[in-house]
Amino acid sequence: MGDELAIENPYYLRFAYSEFLKTEGVPVIEGYIIDCLDAELKPWPRLGGKGAYVHLVGRSDYLSCYLAEIAPGGHLNPEQHLHDELIYVLKGRGATSIQAADGAKYTFEWGPGSLFGIPMNAGHQHFNGSGSEPARFAALTNLPILLNIFHNTDFIYNNNYLFRDRLAEERYFKGEGEFRAVRPGRHNWETSFVPDLVSFQLPEWKARGAGGRNIQFCLADSALHAHISEFPVGTYKKAHAHNAGAHIFCVSGHGYSLLWEKGQNPVGAKRVDWKPGMLYAPPDGPTFHQHFNTASTPSRYLALGFGGVRYPVLESKIRNYEGMDKSVEDGGFQVEYENEDPRIHDLFRGELAKLGIESRMQEFVGARAAR
């Protein structure tokens, strides 16, 4: 009886984000991995169009992800909110209008593979540019932590405070930006809008291995993380670990990821196969994960999360950025090729053989890979 009273008691364990979800009227999709292109969406009274929230196993306590679809020739409702938001376009073409409290207005057009940030608390509205095809996007926000702190939806969605430092130059909404040099793996591109993630030029990141490339994005000066990585044909990246919350979208190509905790068999714990539209989030543990390209072209993935390269927010994020390409032998979070379980490359060679692709990993891991 005590437990029943506790569950019903309005003075015990209130969770404002969960209470808010009950008023939204759309599904909450849960799982380890989902196909964003095939996920079923329902009419969304508040936002307009159709939508669903996505709660992945590894999403963390700080983040909310949702999918939204705009009908042909349609639009979503205008909104503004006191939380950061990053949007990745999955399919369709359209435009977004940004209206700041000081009267400034920006409009930009987007298509499949576009990525952009909504400046905090700026009014905005999304439009479908096609009269025959729906447009669908995925959005990541830090709504849960903010709503649970303030536990007041009116403060989040009806607050007119103007964040002048978040209002970027107009050219940032035209796809222009600035390269901010830090060091490989931490270089960032400051902008508000990336028209096409597939064609965006990436600097090399030798430390993560196998000729990979990477750049961090600072979008709309937000505290959310965003980076895109590419790895060549016949290769895979070094295994690494970090906090939960990294929402990983396949942008181009196809492949798989292995996920395991310390002491587990890396090829027998958890495998995620991905292609464009797939989304997953490695859980906390920490969970080591490693990405493998099985396509005949370079593959790219986009990772969105909490705590960016400019504004990490948490001290644990600072430690992650400092140690993300440092060997675990030296106190970092990366497994060097020479220290990886040999079953990892054996599996990779077998997967490539099925597709008629030759592994290039002997260039990077030496004689062990040529066995």
C-alpha positions as CSV (number, residue, x, y, z in Angstrom):
1,M,0.0,0.0,0.0
2,G,2.9,2.3,0.7
3,D,4.2,1.9,-2.8
4,E,0.8,2.6,-4.3
5,L,0.5,5.8,-2.3
6,A,4.0,6.9,-3.4
7,I,3.1,6.4,-7.1
8,E,-0.1,8.4,-6.8
9,N,1.4,11.1,-4.6
10,P,1.8,14.4,-6.4
11,Y,4.5,15.4,-4.0
12,Y,6.8,12.5,-4.9
13,L,9.1,12.0,-7.9
14,R,7.6,14.5,-10.3
15,F,9.2,14.4,-13.7
16,A,8.1,17.4,-15.8
17,Y,9.3,16.1,-19.1
18,S,7.3,12.9,-18.8
19,E,4.3,14.8,-17.8
20,F,4.7,17.1,-20.8
21,L,4.9,14.1,-23.2
22,K,1.5,12.9,-22.0
23,T,0.0,16.1,-23.3
24,E,1.6,16.0,-26.7
25,G,-0.6,13.4,-28.3
26,V,2.0,11.6,-30.4
27,P,3.7,8.2,-30.0
28,V,7.0,7.7,-28.1
29,I,9.1,5.2,-30.0
30,E,11.5,3.3,-27.9
31,G,14.4,1.0,-28.9
32,Y,18.1,0.4,-29.5
33,I,17.9,1.4,-33.2
34,I,15.1,2.8,-35.4
35,D,14.6,3.5,-39.1
36,C,13.6,7.2,-39.1
37,L,12.3,6.9,-42.7
38,D,9.9,4.1,-41.9
39,A,8.8,5.1,-38.4
40,E,5.1,5.6,-38.0
41,L,4.1,9.1,-37.2
42,K,0.8,10.5,-35.9
43,P,-1.0,13.9,-36.1
44,W,0.7,16.4,-33.8
45,P,-1.8,19.0,-32.5
46,R,0.8,21.4,-31.0
47,L,3.4,21.3,-33.7
48,G,1.2,20.5,-36.7
49,G,1.9,17.9,-39.3
50,K,2.8,14.4,-38.0
51,G,5.4,13.4,-35.5
52,A,6.7,11.0,-32.8
53,Y,9.2,11.2,-30.0
54,V,12.2,8.8,-30.2
55,H,13.6,7.5,-26.9
56,L,16.6,5.4,-27.7
57,V,18.3,3.2,-25.0
58,G,21.3,5.4,-25.0
59,R,19.7,8.8,-25.3
60,S,20.8,10.1,-21.8
61,D,18.8,12.2,-19.3
62,Y,19.6,15.5,-21.1
63,L,18.1,14.9,-24.5
64,S,14.9,14.6,-26.4
65,C,14.7,13.4,-30.1
66,Y,11.6,13.7,-32.3
67,L,10.6,13.1,-35.9
68,A,8.3,15.5,-37.8
69,E,6.7,15.2,-41.2
70,I,5.2,18.1,-43.2
71,A,2.5,17.2,-45.7
72,P,3.0,18.2,-49.4
73,G,2.5,21.9,-49.7
74,G,2.0,22.2,-46.0
75,H,3.8,23.7,-43.0
76,L,4.2,23.3,-39.3
77,N,2.9,25.7,-36.7
78,P,5.0,28.7,-35.7
79,E,6.9,28.1,-32.4
80,Q,9.7,29.4,-30.2
81,H,11.3,27.7,-27.2
82,L,13.9,28.2,-24.5
83,H,15.9,25.2,-25.5
84,D,18.5,24.4,-28.1
85,E,17.4,22.4,-31.2
86,L,19.4,20.8,-34.1
87,I,17.5,19.5,-37.2
88,Y,18.7,16.9,-39.7
89,V,16.6,16.6,-42.9
90,L,15.8,13.0,-43.8
91,K,13.8,13.5,-46.9
92,G,12.0,16.2,-48.9
93,R,12.7,19.8,-49.6
94,G,11.4,22.9,-47.9
95,A,12.3,26.1,-46.1
96,T,12.6,27.5,-42.6
97,S,11.9,31.0,-41.5
98,I,13.6,32.4,-38.4
99,Q,12.0,35.4,-36.7
100,A,14.0,37.0,-33.9
101,A,12.4,39.2,-31.2
102,D,14.3,42.2,-32.5
103,G,12.5,41.9,-35.9
104,A,15.3,40.3,-37.8
105,K,14.1,37.6,-40.2
106,Y,16.0,34.9,-42.1
107,T,14.7,32.3,-44.5
108,F,16.7,29.4,-46.0
109,E,15.9,26.4,-48.1
110,W,16.9,22.9,-47.2
111,G,16.9,19.4,-48.7
112,P,17.9,15.8,-47.9
113,G,21.1,15.8,-45.8
114,S,20.8,19.4,-44.6
115,L,21.6,20.2,-41.0
116,F,20.7,23.4,-39.1
117,G,20.3,24.9,-35.7
118,I,17.4,27.0,-34.4
119,P,18.8,29.9,-32.4
120,M,17.5,29.7,-28.8
121,N,14.1,31.3,-28.3
122,A,13.9,32.6,-31.9
123,G,10.5,32.2,-33.5
124,H,10.5,29.8,-36.4
125,Q,8.4,27.9,-38.9
126,H,9.0,25.0,-41.3
127,F,7.5,24.7,-44.8
128,N,7.4,21.9,-47.3
129,G,8.6,23.1,-50.7
130,S,7.0,20.2,-52.6
131,G,3.3,20.0,-53.6
132,S,3.5,16.2,-54.1
133,E,6.0,14.7,-51.6
134,P,6.1,14.9,-47.8
135,A,9.2,16.2,-46.0
136,R,10.6,14.5,-42.9
137,F,13.2,15.6,-40.4
138,A,14.7,14.5,-37.1
139,A,15.4,17.0,-34.3
140,L,17.5,16.8,-31.2
141,T,16.9,19.1,-28.2
142,N,17.9,19.6,-24.6
143,L,14.3,20.0,-23.5
144,P,14.3,17.3,-20.8
145,I,16.9,18.9,-18.6
146,L,15.5,22.4,-18.9
147,L,11.9,21.4,-18.4
148,N,12.8,19.3,-15.4
149,I,14.7,22.2,-13.9
150,F,12.1,24.9,-14.4
151,H,9.0,22.5,-14.5
152,N,7.0,25.2,-16.3
153,T,6.1,24.9,-20.0
154,D,5.0,28.5,-20.2
155,F,8.5,29.6,-19.3
156,I,10.0,27.3,-22.0
157,Y,7.5,28.1,-24.8
158,N,6.2,31.6,-24.1
159,N,9.3,33.5,-23.0
160,N,10.2,36.6,-25.0
161,Y,13.8,37.0,-23.8
162,L,16.1,37.9,-26.8
163,F,19.4,36.0,-26.9
164,R,21.3,38.6,-28.9
165,D,24.5,36.5,-28.8
166,R,22.7,33.6,-30.5
167,L,21.6,35.7,-33.5
168,A,24.2,34.8,-36.1
169,E,25.2,36.7,-39.1
170,E,22.7,36.4,-42.0
171,R,25.3,34.6,-44.1
172,Y,25.3,31.8,-41.6
173,F,21.8,31.0,-42.7
174,K,22.9,30.9,-46.3
175,G,25.3,28.0,-45.7
176,E,28.4,30.1,-45.1
177,G,30.5,29.7,-42.0
178,E,33.9,30.0,-40.4
179,F,36.5,27.3,-39.8
180,R,37.7,27.4,-36.2
181,A,41.1,25.6,-36.0
182,V,41.7,23.7,-32.7
183,R,43.4,20.3,-33.5
184,P,42.3,17.3,-35.5
185,G,39.1,15.8,-34.3
186,R,38.2,19.1,-32.5
187,H,38.3,21.5,-35.5
188,N,34.9,23.1,-35.8
189,W,32.8,24.8,-38.4
190,E,30.7,27.7,-37.0
191,T,27.5,28.3,-38.8
192,S,23.7,28.0,-38.5
193,F,23.0,25.9,-41.7
194,V,24.9,23.2,-43.5
195,P,23.1,22.7,-46.9
196,D,24.5,19.2,-47.6
197,L,26.4,16.9,-45.3
198,V,27.3,14.5,-48.0
199,S,29.4,17.0,-50.0
200,F,30.7,19.0,-47.1
201,Q,34.6,18.9,-47.1
202,L,36.1,17.3,-44.1
203,P,39.7,17.6,-42.7
204,E,41.6,14.4,-42.0
205,W,41.7,12.9,-38.5
206,K,44.6,10.5,-38.5
207,A,44.4,9.6,-34.8
208,R,41.0,7.9,-35.2
209,G,42.6,5.7,-37.9
210,A,42.2,4.3,-41.4
211,G,42.2,7.6,-43.3
212,G,39.1,8.9,-41.7
213,R,37.9,12.5,-41.8
214,N,35.8,14.5,-39.3
215,I,34.6,18.0,-38.3
216,Q,32.7,19.3,-35.4
217,F,29.9,21.8,-35.9
218,C,28.9,24.8,-33.7
219,L,25.4,25.4,-34.9
220,A,23.4,28.5,-33.8
221,D,25.9,28.9,-30.9
222,S,24.1,26.1,-29.1
223,A,25.3,23.8,-26.3
224,L,24.5,20.7,-28.3
225,H,27.1,18.5,-29.9
226,A,27.2,17.8,-33.7
227,H,29.9,16.2,-35.8
228,I,30.2,14.3,-39.0
229,S,32.7,11.6,-39.8
230,E,33.7,9.8,-43.0
231,F,35.7,6.6,-43.5
232,P,37.0,5.2,-46.7
233,V,36.1,2.0,-48.6
234,G,37.4,-1.2,-46.9
235,T,38.1,0.4,-43.6
236,Y,36.9,0.8,-40.0
237,K,37.6,3.3,-37.2
238,K,39.3,2.6,-33.9
239,A,37.0,1.6,-31.1
240,H,36.2,4.3,-28.6
241,A,33.9,5.1,-25.7
242,H,32.1,8.2,-24.4
243,N,29.1,9.4,-22.4
244,A,25.6,8.2,-23.4
245,G,23.6,10.5,-25.6
246,A,25.3,10.4,-29.0
247,H,22.4,10.0,-31.5
248,I,24.1,8.6,-34.6
249,F,22.5,8.9,-38.0
250,C,23.8,7.2,-41.1
251,V,24.2,9.9,-43.8
252,S,25.6,7.9,-46.7
253,G,26.9,4.4,-47.5
254,H,26.2,1.5,-45.2
255,G,27.9,-0.7,-42.6
256,Y,27.7,-1.8,-39.1
257,S,28.8,-1.0,-35.6
258,L,29.9,-3.3,-32.7
259,L,29.1,-2.3,-29.2
260,W,30.4,-3.9,-26.0
261,E,31.4,-3.3,-22.4
262,K,34.8,-4.0,-20.9
263,G,35.3,-7.7,-20.6
264,Q,32.7,-8.6,-23.2
265,N,33.4,-10.4,-26.5
266,P,33.3,-7.4,-29.0
267,V,31.9,-9.5,-31.8
268,G,29.3,-11.3,-29.7
269,A,27.8,-8.5,-27.6
270,K,25.7,-6.1,-29.7
271,R,25.8,-5.3,-33.4
272,V,23.9,-2.5,-35.2
273,D,23.6,-2.6,-39.0
274,W,23.0,0.8,-40.6
275,K,22.1,2.5,-43.8
276,P,20.7,6.0,-44.5
277,G,17.9,6.9,-42.2
278,M,19.0,4.6,-39.4
279,L,19.4,6.1,-35.9
280,Y,20.9,4.6,-32.8
281,A,22.6,5.8,-29.6
282,P,25.3,3.8,-27.7
283,P,24.3,3.4,-24.1
284,D,26.4,4.4,-21.1
285,G,28.6,1.8,-19.4
286,P,30.9,3.1,-20.7
287,T,30.1,1.2,-23.9
288,F,32.9,0.8,-26.4
289,H,31.7,1.0,-30.0
290,Q,33.4,0.7,-33.4
291,H,32.1,1.6,-36.9
292,F,32.8,-0.4,-40.0
293,N,32.2,0.6,-43.6
294,T,30.9,-2.2,-45.9
295,A,29.9,0.0,-48.8
296,S,31.7,0.3,-52.1
297,T,31.9,4.1,-51.4
298,P,33.0,6.1,-48.4
299,S,30.4,6.1,-45.6
300,R,29.4,9.1,-43.4
301,Y,27.6,9.3,-40.2
302,L,26.3,12.3,-38.2
303,A,26.4,12.3,-34.4
304,L,24.2,14.7,-32.3
305,G,24.4,15.0,-28.6
306,F,24.6,17.0,-25.4
307,G,27.6,19.2,-24.7
308,G,29.4,20.5,-27.8
309,V,33.1,21.1,-28.6
310,R,32.7,24.8,-27.8
311,Y,30.3,24.5,-24.9
312,P,30.8,21.1,-23.3
313,V,28.6,22.0,-20.3
314,L,29.7,19.1,-18.2
315,E,33.2,18.4,-16.8
316,S,32.8,14.8,-18.0
317,K,32.4,16.1,-21.6
318,I,35.7,18.1,-21.2
319,R,37.4,14.8,-20.2
320,N,35.9,13.1,-23.2
321,Y,37.0,15.7,-25.7
322,E,40.5,15.7,-24.2
323,G,40.8,11.9,-24.3
324,M,38.6,10.8,-27.2
325,D,41.6,9.9,-29.4
326,K,44.0,9.0,-26.6
327,S,44.7,5.3,-26.0
328,V,42.9,3.6,-23.0
329,E,46.5,2.5,-22.1
330,D,47.3,6.2,-21.5
331,G,44.1,7.1,-19.7
332,G,42.0,7.9,-22.8
333,F,38.9,6.4,-24.4
334,Q,40.3,4.9,-27.6
335,V,41.4,1.3,-28.4
336,E,44.4,1.4,-30.7
337,Y,44.4,-1.1,-33.6
338,E,47.3,-3.1,-32.1
339,N,45.3,-3.6,-28.9
340,E,42.0,-4.6,-30.5
341,D,40.6,-8.1,-30.3
342,P,41.7,-10.0,-33.5
343,R,38.1,-11.3,-34.0
344,I,37.1,-7.8,-34.9
345,H,39.1,-7.7,-38.2
346,D,38.3,-11.4,-38.9
347,L,34.6,-10.5,-38.9
348,F,35.2,-7.4,-41.0
349,R,37.1,-9.4,-43.7
350,G,34.3,-11.9,-43.8
351,E,31.6,-9.3,-44.2
352,L,33.5,-7.6,-47.0
353,A,34.2,-10.9,-48.8
354,K,30.4,-11.5,-49.0
355,L,30.2,-8.2,-50.9
356,G,33.2,-8.6,-53.1
357,I,35.2,-5.8,-51.4
358,E,38.8,-6.0,-50.3
359,S,39.8,-4.9,-46.8
360,R,42.4,-2.1,-46.7
361,M,43.1,-2.5,-43.0
362,Q,46.4,-4.2,-43.5
363,E,47.7,-0.7,-44.4
364,F,46.8,0.4,-40.8
365,V,47.1,-2.6,-38.6
366,G,50.0,-4.4,-40.3
367,A,50.8,-8.1,-40.5
368,R,48.0,-9.2,-38.1
369,A,45.4,-8.1,-40.7
370,A,47.0,-10.0,-43.5
371,R,46.7,-13.4,-41.8
